[in-house]
Amino acid sequence: MAGRRRWSTEEILDAAAELLRTSDTDSFSVRKLAAALGTDSSSLYRHFRSKTELLRAVADRILLAAMDGYHPEGDWKQRITALALRVREAFGQQPQLAAVWGRYASSGTGSRLIMEEALQALRASGLPDEEIPARYHRIAILIAALIASEAGAGAITPEEQEQGMELFRVAVLGADPERFPALAHFARDVRPLGVDRRAAFEEILAAHLAHIEAAASPSRPMGS
């Protein structure tokens, strides 16, 4: 009688990523993954000690994909912006996995590559070294939050999106001007959350980087 097939780590991660495309992290389990592979959970625990470790590895592969072919260009702000947009694009292709990254983070090679580039860019900003870890942490939280929010919106069906747009139009255009005077005044110009997300992403990130630049400028004289 032939024994069960031995699955490689990469094959397990492929199957986990596929399963996560059609479910969320709460319903995902090692048992379900094992069933999809036609094996038992114990064989997967030889590769990953826990569900959390497995999910972190899945998220890290997205970060590795984002860094594939990356070469730093431009000043420190351009480097961080390019980095953030690459991560955004990578998770945009698999939006369900963005929630995994936001919730479980990652400690693999992909994560280290992202951290290394962001920290190097911040060092080039002129910030003193003692301020860089805290600044990096804020940037990481901002980018993760924006990507997770965008991915959540991107995961809805076209029918759900159309229903949401209709509800938005009713809520905004039909607002009682006596109770909601500001909303009624701006009703025709206020846009739903799903509109121009890339532009909003870039503007929010640019504003944060400008704040860092202002904080860094006194620490290094111009032209140094």
C-alpha positions in Angstrom: 0.0 0.0 0.0 1.5 3.3 -1.0 2.2 5.8 1.7 0.8 9.3 1.8 2.5 11.9 -0.3 5.0 14.2 1.4 4.1 17.8 0.8 6.9 20.4 0.6 6.8 23.6 2.5 6.2 25.6 -0.6 3.4 23.3 -1.7 1.7 23.7 1.7 2.0 27.5 1.5 0.6 27.5 -2.0 -2.4 25.5 -0.8 -2.8 27.7 2.3 -2.8 30.9 0.1 -5.4 29.3 -2.2 -7.6 28.3 0.8 -7.3 31.8 2.2 -8.5 33.4 -1.0 -11.9 31.8 -0.5 -12.1 32.1 3.3 -11.0 34.4 6.1 -8.4 33.8 8.8 -11.0 33.0 11.5 -12.5 30.1 9.5 -9.1 28.9 8.2 -7.6 26.0 10.1 -4.7 23.6 9.8 -7.3 20.8 9.8 -9.1 22.3 6.7 -5.7 22.8 5.0 -4.7 19.2 5.7 -8.1 18.0 4.3 -7.5 20.0 1.1 -4.1 18.4 0.7 -5.5 14.9 1.5 -3.3 14.4 4.5 -3.6 14.8 8.3 -2.8 17.8 10.5 0.2 16.2 12.1 2.1 16.1 8.8 1.7 19.8 8.4 2.9 20.5 12.0 6.3 19.0 10.9 6.6 22.2 8.8 4.8 24.7 11.0 4.4 24.6 14.7 1.1 26.5 14.8 -1.6 28.1 12.6 -0.2 31.5 13.4 3.3 30.5 12.2 1.8 29.1 9.0 -0.2 32.3 8.4 2.9 34.5 9.0 4.7 32.4 6.4 1.9 32.9 3.9 2.0 36.7 4.5 5.8 36.8 4.2 5.6 35.3 0.7 3.5 38.3 -0.4 6.3 40.6 1.0 8.9 38.6 -0.9 6.9 39.0 -4.1 6.7 42.7 -3.5 10.5 43.0 -3.1 11.2 40.9 -6.2 13.3 43.0 -8.6 13.2 46.0 -6.3 16.1 48.5 -6.5 16.2 51.7 -4.4 15.9 54.9 -6.4 15.4 58.5 -5.6 15.6 60.2 -2.2 14.4 58.7 1.0 10.8 59.7 0.6 10.6 58.3 -2.9 12.1 55.1 -1.6 9.6 54.6 1.1 6.7 55.6 -1.2 7.9 53.1 -3.9 8.2 50.4 -1.2 4.7 51.1 0.2 3.2 51.0 -3.3 4.9 47.7 -4.1 3.5 46.2 -1.0 0.1 47.7 -1.7 0.1 46.2 -5.2 1.2 42.8 -4.0 -1.6 42.5 -1.5 -4.0 44.0 -4.0 -3.6 40.9 -6.1 -4.6 38.8 -3.1 -6.7 41.1 -0.9 -7.8 38.4 1.5 -4.2 37.9 2.6 -3.8 41.5 3.5 -5.8 40.8 6.7 -3.4 38.0 7.5 -0.5 40.4 7.3 -2.3 43.1 9.3 -3.2 40.7 12.1 -0.3 38.3 12.3 2.6 40.3 10.8 5.6 38.4 9.5 9.1 37.7 10.7 10.5 36.0 7.5 12.9 37.1 4.8 10.3 39.2 3.1 9.6 41.1 6.2 13.3 41.7 6.9 13.8 43.0 3.3 11.0 45.5 3.8 12.3 46.6 7.2 15.9 46.9 6.0 14.9 49.2 3.1 12.6 51.3 5.2 15.2 51.7 7.9 17.9 52.6 5.4 15.7 55.2 3.8 14.9 56.7 7.2 18.6 56.9 8.0 19.0 58.9 4.7 16.4 61.3 5.9 18.7 63.0 8.4 16.8 61.7 11.5 19.0 60.9 14.5 19.3 57.1 14.9 17.5 57.1 18.3 14.3 58.4 16.6 14.3 56.0 13.6 12.8 52.9 15.2 9.7 54.8 16.5 9.3 56.6 13.1 9.6 53.2 11.3 6.9 51.7 13.6 4.5 54.5 12.8 5.1 54.2 9.0 4.5 50.4 9.3 1.3 50.8 11.1 0.1 53.4 8.6 0.9 51.3 5.6 -0.6 48.1 7.1 -3.8 49.9 8.1 -4.3 51.5 4.7 -3.6 48.3 2.8 -5.9 46.2 5.1 -8.7 48.8 4.7 -8.3 48.9 1.0 -8.1 45.1 0.7 -11.3 44.7 2.8 -13.2 46.9 0.3 -11.6 45.1 -2.7 -12.9 41.7 -1.5 -16.6 42.5 -1.8 -18.5 41.3 -4.8 -19.7 43.7 -7.6 -23.3 43.3 -6.4 -22.3 44.2 -2.9 -20.3 47.2 -4.2 -23.3 48.5 -6.2 -25.6 48.1 -3.2 -23.1 50.0 -1.1 -23.0 52.8 -3.6 -26.7 53.1 -3.7 -26.9 53.2 0.1 -24.2 55.9 0.1 -26.1 58.0 -2.4 -29.3 57.7 -0.4 -27.6 58.5 2.9 -25.7 61.5 1.5 -27.9 63.1 -1.1 -31.0 62.4 1.0 -29.5 63.9 4.2 -31.9 66.3 6.1 -30.2 69.8 5.8 -31.6 70.9 9.1 -30.1 67.9 11.0 -27.0 67.5 8.8 -26.3 70.9 7.4 -22.6 70.3 6.5 -23.4 66.9 4.9 -26.2 68.5 2.8 -23.9 71.3 1.8 -21.1 69.0 0.6 -23.3 66.1 -0.6 -22.5 66.3 -4.3 -18.8 66.4 -3.7 -18.3 63.9 -0.9 -17.1 60.6 -2.4 -17.5 57.0 -1.1 -14.5 55.2 0.5 -13.9 53.1 -2.6 -13.1 56.1 -4.9 -9.5 57.1 -5.7 -8.0 54.8 -3.1 -4.5 54.9 -4.7 -4.5 58.7 -4.7 -5.7 58.8 -1.1 -3.0 56.2 -0.2 -0.3 58.3 -1.7 -1.5 61.6 -0.2 -1.8 60.2 3.3 1.6 58.6 3.1 3.1 61.8 1.6 1.7 63.9 4.4 3.2 61.6 7.0 6.6 61.6 5.2 6.5 65.4 5.1 5.9 65.4 8.8 9.0 63.3 9.3 11.0 65.6 6.9 10.1 68.6 9.0 11.2 66.8 12.1 14.5 65.7 10.5 15.5 69.0 9.0 16.8 70.7 12.2 19.0 67.6 12.9 21.1 68.0 9.7 22.1 71.3 8.1 21.2 71.8 4.5 23.9 70.6 2.1 25.5 68.3 4.6 
